[in-house]
Amino acid sequence: MATRISVEEIKPGMILAKSIVDKNQREILSKGTKLTDYHKTLFKKWNLPHIIIEDDSEPVDSKSKGGIRDQAVQRVNKRIRWKPGHPIEEEIYEVAIQHAEHFLLNKEE
């Protein structure tokens, strides 16, 4: 089941239950994404008033679950040899980390 919440209510660790699409219906953030404070900032910039999260999604500390976030950052840094210097690059970097976290979490289950 899913719940609609305001962007202000986002807590790190919540899971996106419905993909976010742009005005041309292109997916810009996929369903199942684990949200961070960075997403909250992005959604505000995009003037997105609310999102839909999974009901069973509980906020978690990004450093919990055995340092998955740290492992994901290391994994991405091994593959990306540059540091983000532009907001779009920062967004790409963050998405890469999220994908690595998702991979690592699913690998452990």
N, C-alpha and C positions, 0 to 999 in steps of 0.2 A: 504494500500500500504506500501511497505517496502523500506528502503534505506540502501545501503552498506556504512559503514563508517570505517575509520581506528580506531584502538584502541586508538590512541592519541586524537581523537575527542569525546570520550565518556564523557558525562556529567551526574551527578547524576540525577536519575529520568527517564532517557531514558528507553524504554521498548524493550526487546529482541524480535525480530519478528521471529527468526528461532532458534530452539534448537541448542546447541553446543554439538557435539558428539566427542568421542575420535576415535583413529584409528581403533578400533574394532566396531565402530558405536553404542557404548553405550552412552546414553544421560548423559552428565555431568552438563549441565545447561539447564533448560527447557525454551521453548518459553513462553513469558509473564513475565519473570523475570524483576523486576524493578532494573536497574543497579545502582551501587554505585561506589565510587572511589576505593573501595576494589576490585571490578570486574576488573577495569582497570589494577590494579597491578597483579591480577591473570592472565589475558589474556597476559600480557607481559611475565610473568614467563612461560606460556604455549607456547610462541612464536606464538601467534595468531595475524596475521597481520590486520585482519578486522573482523567486525561483521555485522549483519543485524538487524536494528532497525525499529520499527514502525514509519512511517512518522508523525503521529499525536502525537508521544511521545514528550513531552516537558520536558526539564530539570526542576526539582523542588528541592527546598531545603528539605533535609531529615527531617527537623523539622517542615515543613509546614503540612497542612492538619490536623490541630488539634493535633499535636504531635503524629502522628501515629507511627513514629519510636520509640519514648519513650514508648508508649503503647506496642508495639511489643516486645521490649527488656524486659519490665516488665513481659509480658506474658511468654516469653521463660525462664526467670530467675526463675519463679515459678516452672517450670517443670524440669529444668536442675540444678542440685545441685553442679556442678563443674565449674571451670573456665578453659577456653582453655589454654593449656600450650604447645601445639605443633601446627605447621602450619595446619595440617589436622584437628585438633580439632577446630581451629579458623574458618576454612572454614565451618565445620559442624555447628558451632554456628551461623555464618553469614547466612547460608542457612535457618536455623530455624527461624531467625529473619525475613528474607524475606518472608517466608511462613506465618508468623504471620501478617506481614504488608499486604500481599495480602488478607488474611482472613478479617482483620479489614477494609480494603478499600472496599472490596466487600460487607461486612456487612452493611456499611454506605450507599451504593448506593440503 
